[in-house]
Amino acid sequence: MQKPPDSLRSLPPEGVSVPSQRPCGTDMNEPATAPVVARPGDSPHARDGQAPAAMNLVQLTLAAPRHLEEDLVDQLLAHPDWAAGFTLIRAEGHSHRAEALTAQERVRGRAERISLQIVLEPAQAQALLTHLKHCLPKRDVAYWLTPVIEFGRLA
């Protein structure tokens, strides 16, 4: 399994120049060095100070009622090969499907929800979705996949 790298920079569109980047607090009169940019075909892991190649990553977002939080988190924690890390956000959602709303949520016009975000490879996302559809076949859990242009860490 290939995990998202600690730093990842995507290639700029052809013909677009990349401004040099300066570390915080450096003298603006010092010459700047251009960032190392990954090229197609590079190894996905950094070597000798080179940036890793752009990887094919997606973000899987799951939106679910708050009462399913523990069930979903338990499934993710049980499968670190698919979800090595994730972000859980408490949210509120609105839908025209109001059958599962409490009276208070109907009056407010929105329901308490959670949003789970996971960055992973497309095949891992599909495997995780297949597993969740089998283990937690809940109509009130929505999901979507979005491409990840860049993934990295600030340090």
C-alpha distance (Angstrom), angle and dihedral (degrees) to the residues before:
residue distance angle dihedral
M1 . . .
Q2 3.75 . .
K3 3.80 116.4 .
P4 3.80 124.4 -154.2
P5 3.81 109.2 -90.1
D6 3.78 124.3 -112.7
S7 3.79 91.6 -115.1
L8 3.76 128.5 21.7
R9 3.77 130.2 170.8
S10 3.75 123.4 -171.8
L11 3.77 125.5 -139.2
P12 3.79 117.1 -100.8
P13 3.81 117.2 -120.2
E14 3.79 113.3 -85.1
G15 3.80 111.8 -81.7
V16 3.81 94.2 21.1
S17 3.78 115.5 119.3
V18 3.78 119.0 -138.6
P19 3.81 116.1 -136.2
S20 3.76 115.6 -131.6
Q21 3.77 117.2 -101.4
R22 3.79 123.3 -133.6
P23 3.79 126.5 -158.9
C24 3.79 115.2 -112.6
G25 3.80 112.6 -82.3
T26 3.83 97.5 16.0
D27 3.77 122.8 141.5
M28 3.79 109.5 -96.7
N29 3.84 89.9 -143.5
E30 3.80 92.6 62.9
P31 3.80 115.3 96.3
A32 3.77 112.0 -99.9
T33 3.76 125.9 -135.8
A34 3.76 120.9 -137.9
P35 3.81 116.3 -114.3
V36 3.77 119.6 -102.2
V37 3.79 106.6 -106.9
A38 3.77 124.9 -159.8
R39 3.79 117.1 -116.9
P40 3.79 126.9 -152.7
G41 3.79 110.3 -87.8
D42 3.82 94.9 27.5
S43 3.77 117.0 131.1
P44 3.81 112.1 -90.1
H45 3.79 88.7 -127.2
A46 3.79 122.1 72.0
R47 3.81 114.9 -109.4
D48 3.77 129.3 -176.7
G49 3.80 93.6 -5.9
Q50 3.80 93.9 -50.3
A51 3.78 120.6 135.8
P52 3.83 116.6 -113.9
A53 3.77 120.0 -104.0
A54 3.77 119.5 -96.3
M55 3.78 108.0 -89.7
N56 3.75 129.1 -147.8
L57 3.82 99.2 -109.7
V58 3.79 133.9 160.7
Q59 3.76 134.0 -168.3
L60 3.77 114.4 -128.1
T61 3.78 111.6 -157.1
L62 3.79 120.6 -167.3
A63 3.81 119.3 -167.8
A64 3.79 114.6 -166.1
P65 3.79 143.0 156.6
R66 3.80 112.3 -86.0
H67 3.81 92.2 -115.9
L68 3.83 88.1 67.9
E69 3.81 93.9 53.4
E70 3.80 96.7 101.3
D71 3.82 93.6 44.2
L72 3.81 91.8 52.2
V73 3.80 94.5 43.2
D74 3.81 90.6 48.5
Q75 3.81 90.1 54.0
L76 3.81 91.9 49.2
L77 3.80 93.3 47.1
A78 3.81 90.2 48.9
H79 3.82 90.5 56.5
P80 3.81 109.4 45.4
D81 3.81 89.0 158.3
W82 3.82 87.7 69.9
A83 3.79 100.3 29.7
A84 3.80 110.0 28.4
G85 3.78 88.5 163.5
F86 3.77 137.4 1.6
T87 3.78 142.2 176.3
L88 3.79 121.8 -126.6
I89 3.80 117.6 -158.1
R90 3.78 125.8 -176.2
A91 3.77 107.9 -134.4
E92 3.78 145.7 161.6
G93 3.76 123.2 -124.2
H94 3.77 140.1 -168.1
S95 3.77 126.2 -151.2
H96 3.77 137.3 163.5
R97 3.80 86.4 -126.5
A98 3.79 98.2 87.9
E99 3.80 100.5 161.0
A100 3.82 93.9 104.3
L101 3.80 96.3 44.8
T102 3.76 122.9 111.7
A103 3.82 118.4 -126.7
Q104 3.81 89.9 -103.0
E105 3.82 91.8 51.0
R106 3.82 90.5 50.0
V107 3.81 90.2 53.2
R108 3.81 92.1 46.5
G109 3.81 92.0 45.2
R110 3.80 94.3 -131.0
A111 3.78 140.3 70.6
E112 3.79 133.3 -135.0
R113 3.79 107.8 -103.0
I114 3.77 141.6 164.8
S115 3.76 127.4 -134.5
L116 3.80 119.4 -152.2
Q117 3.79 116.8 -164.9
I118 3.79 122.4 -166.7
V119 3.83 128.2 176.9
L120 3.79 111.6 -151.6
E121 3.77 144.9 129.9
P122 3.83 117.1 -69.0
A123 3.83 93.9 -113.7
Q124 3.80 90.3 51.6
A125 3.81 90.3 49.2
Q126 3.80 91.4 52.3
A127 3.81 91.8 47.4
L128 3.80 91.1 49.4
L129 3.81 92.1 47.6
T130 3.82 91.3 49.4
H131 3.80 89.6 50.7
L132 3.82 93.7 47.5
K133 3.81 92.3 47.1
H134 3.80 88.1 54.4
C135 3.84 98.5 42.1
L136 3.82 100.1 34.0
P137 3.81 108.3 25.2
K138 3.80 94.8 178.0
R139 3.79 120.5 157.4
D140 3.80 91.1 -155.4
V141 3.83 93.4 61.7
A142 3.79 110.3 90.9
Y143 3.79 125.0 -170.6
W144 3.76 139.4 -175.5
L145 3.79 137.2 -179.2
T146 3.79 124.2 -139.6
P147 3.80 128.9 -178.5
V148 3.80 116.8 -107.1
I149 3.79 110.9 -136.8
E150 3.77 95.2 -172.2
F151 3.80 136.7 3.6
G152 3.76 127.3 -174.5
R153 3.78 149.7 113.8
L154 3.79 128.3 -95.8
A155 3.80 92.4 -127.0
